[in-house]
Amino acid sequence: MKVGDLVLWQQHFSVVVDTFYSKVWRADNMGKNINWGMIEPEPFVNILVDGHLRALPVTDVTLVRSC
């Protein structure tokens, strides 16, 4: 995914305004005890939704159209 791509997130169409890497702890798969040292950063996107900037893992959005 890249800046300018059109994506879908929770029934909202949005535009990617930035890409970056960050760590995310998925408690449903990894449990409640957080250990940031055991996970690697994954790709994230900043998207604009209803005038608000949201930072989300790429796995949580669907690519609709690449720019």
HELIX and SHEET records of a PDB file:
HELIX    1   1 ALA A   27  MET A   30  1                                   4    
HELIX    2   2 TRP A   36  MET A   38  5                                   3    
HELIX    3   3 VAL A   58  ASP A   60  5                                   3    
SHEET    1   A 5 HIS A  52  PRO A  57  0                                        
SHEET    2   A 5 GLU A  42  VAL A  49 -1                                        
SHEET    3   A 5 HIS A  12  SER A  22 -1                                        
SHEET    4   A 5 LEU A   6  TRP A   9 -1                                        
SHEET    5   A 5 THR A  62  ARG A  65 -1                                        
END                                                                             
